[in-house]
Amino acid sequence: MSSFELQTYKNGIWSIDSYYDDRDLAISEAERLDVSGRHAGVRVLLEDYHEPTNTSNYQVIYSRIKKDAVKKSAPSGSARSVGRPAPEPSKNAGNLRGARRPPPKEKTGGGSIAIPVLAAVLILIAGVAAMLVLQSNMDFGAALGSLVGSKSR
């Protein structure tokens, strides 16, 4: 299963901004954020999740960073900063491998509609029973009234 993670770069740290299922949407949102000027950089990672092994492979598919952002955020004498590393050109710059994803949560029975449906059925049955009792009492009362009325004559 593949998903796309949009990250923003500010003060020497990459932060997750959002996740997407659609590649084009993730890249267009990254371009929009890049043009806004609020972030020193943006990138989109393709995350390929392998469920049987519970591992993910990451690949940078889009990256834009302002040239002066790396220089300003890096400590003196180093091109890296605390937190996530600043993007640097290297042989494997596009691949981040071996990350583990937490196992998926099991779905629980919460939100079941069985109890409300059962309550509605019971109320319906009680209503029908009450109507039958009232109907039979009316018939019985009418019959009783005619019997009582005929005896009193």
Sequence and secondary structure as in RCSB ss.txt:
>XXXX:A:sequence
MSSFELQTYKNGIWSIDSYYDDRDLAISEAERLDVSGRHAGVRVLLEDYHEPTNTSNYQVIYSRIKKDAVKKSAP
SGSARSVGRPAPEPSKNAGNLRGARRPPPKEKTGGGSIAIPVLAAVLILIAGVAAMLVLQSNMDFGAALGSLVGS
KSR
>XXXX:A:secstr
 EEEEEEEEETTEEEEEEEES HHHHHHHHHHHHHHTSSSEEEEEEEEEETTTTEEEEEEEEEEE HHHHHHHS 
TT S  SSS      TTTTEEEEEE        STT  HHHHHHHHHHHHHHHHHHHHHHHHHHHHHHHHHHHHH
H  
